[in-house]
């Protein structure tokens, strides 16, 4: 159960493992940017995609669809 004021999401284990490894390799540099946790990384990534009006996310989705 998440803390009060928080929600949880479900992602595939493979996706989690990739992002967890990426986070662990860059933890020190991310800390210097104010990202102090794995959840903080996801918050930053999701809000960044939202702030760019989904432009980056759209490019990712188009690339994935083109490669099928």
C-alpha positions in Angstrom: 0.0 0.0 0.0 1.5 3.4 -1.0 1.9 6.2 1.5 -0.8 8.7 1.9 -0.9 11.1 -1.0 0.8 8.6 -3.4 -0.4 6.0 -5.9 1.2 2.9 -7.2 1.6 1.8 -10.8 2.3 -1.7 -12.3 5.0 -2.2 -14.9 6.6 -5.3 -16.3 9.5 -6.8 -14.4 11.8 -6.4 -17.4 11.0 -2.7 -17.6 11.5 -2.2 -13.9 14.9 -4.0 -14.0 16.1 -1.9 -16.9 15.2 1.3 -15.2 16.5 0.2 -11.8 19.9 -0.7 -13.3 20.0 2.6 -15.2 19.2 4.4 -11.9 21.8 2.6 -9.9 24.5 3.3 -12.4 23.7 7.1 -12.3 22.5 7.5 -8.7 25.2 9.9 -7.7 24.8 12.2 -10.7 21.0 12.1 -10.3 21.3 13.0 -6.7 23.2 16.2 -7.7 20.2 17.0 -9.9 17.8 16.6 -7.0 16.6 13.2 -7.8 17.1 11.3 -4.6 15.1 8.1 -5.2 14.0 5.6 -7.9 10.4 6.9 -7.5 11.8 10.5 -7.9 13.4 9.4 -11.2 10.0 8.2 -12.5 8.3 11.3 -11.4 10.9 13.4 -13.2 10.6 11.2 -16.4 6.8 11.3 -16.4 6.5 15.0 -15.7 9.1 15.8 -18.3 7.1 13.9 -20.9 4.0 15.8 -19.9 5.7 19.1 -19.9 6.9 18.5 -23.5 3.2 18.0 -24.5 4.0 14.4 -25.1 6.3 15.2 -28.0 9.1 12.9 -26.7 6.6 10.1 -25.9 5.0 10.4 -29.3 8.4 9.9 -31.0 9.1 6.8 -28.9 5.8 5.3 -29.7 6.1 6.1 -33.4 9.6 4.5 -33.4 8.3 1.3 -31.7 5.3 1.1 -34.1 7.5 1.6 -37.1 9.8 -1.3 -36.0 7.0 -3.8 -35.7 
